[in-house]
Amino acid sequence: MSRWAGKFVIGLTGNIATGKSVVRRMLEHLGAYGINADALTHRVLSRGAPGYSPVVELFGKRILNSEGEIDRQKLGKVVFHDPNALTDLESIVHPFILQAIDLLIKRAHQKVVAIEAIKLIESGLSDWCDSVWVTTISPELQYERLTKKRMFNPTDAQERISAQSSQAEKIKVADIVINNAGSFEDTWTQVMGGWKRIVTEEWEPPSVPVVTKPVSAREEFTVEHGRPSSASEIAAMITRVARDGFPRTREDIMEAFGEKALILLRRNGQIVGVAGWQVENLVSRTTELHLQSDIPFEKSLPMLVKEIEGSSKELQCEVSLIFVPTGLEVEPQIWEKLGYVMQVPEKLDSYDWQQAALESMPAKATLYFRQLRNERVLRPI
């Protein structure tokens, strides 16, 4: 049993490019609280965070960028060529990550927690979990994903694959194995099967939140979290209102569910708004926003934003970033009433927030920012 009373903890691991994050997000769709332990590493290494000084002292200022932050690519080139250096880095970082995970789980309201960690087993974190899940694909497919999707050069891709422990060893200690080589629907079927096997009725996920707001005698608006069963309906709505002229298919939406949650606004049962939303490293990021033009934005936008913020706070997010696409002209006073300010990534107060914005911001989008909580994770005492 896990060390957290009243929680069922799933430890999710697998080698690089095997689709751990996709599976974690699927578990989040089912009601689990997801923690990306690997992303927490970035916070440990930020300037002012507890791991920054000891890592710089160990590896020297050669790993810093022009702003004095640790350059993860420079650091990676050092540790992935030297197993001893990697071990030294992990001895500094892992205790802080475990401390952060402990804090996040204790604060979480959800009964089921999914921890994604590439070193789940090696770090001993698996001993804290009720169930261990392992994602797996062939080494050839790992190499293809790293070089084609993540744009690694062939040498770096092969080094990353070779530097990790074998997938076979991870599978030996797994309670659930997810073969992630197929389609989103194949993976979703496996995740659902695993969920039903180990998450009993006692741990049933909460019902999908729905907010109802009557606007007139003839109109009723509801907000809900989309499910894969609504993929065709969502695709049709986005195709109808999107300004890029690119038609969406059911398969496109199913693939999107592996990356983000889709929050739906309905009017009298029909979808009239869609927000593509995800949380990584305690930062809420709304990367898609589609609103039907026959509904005033001062009515439709607040309903979606309220649900995004409510869900973000449930996931302990520090900030909300909303990226508004070009052509969606929302009056500034609407954003002001919602507590958002227009911002550029480089001007955000935290380096972690800056990186989150730069990683997520679509081309030709405008960033709107709101801080949701003052308390920070992984700040030195």
Summary of the structure (lengths in Angstrom):
residues: 381
radius of gyration: 21.2
end to end distance: 30.7
largest distance: 69.4
contacts: 1181
relative contact order: 0.13
helix: 44%
strand: 21%
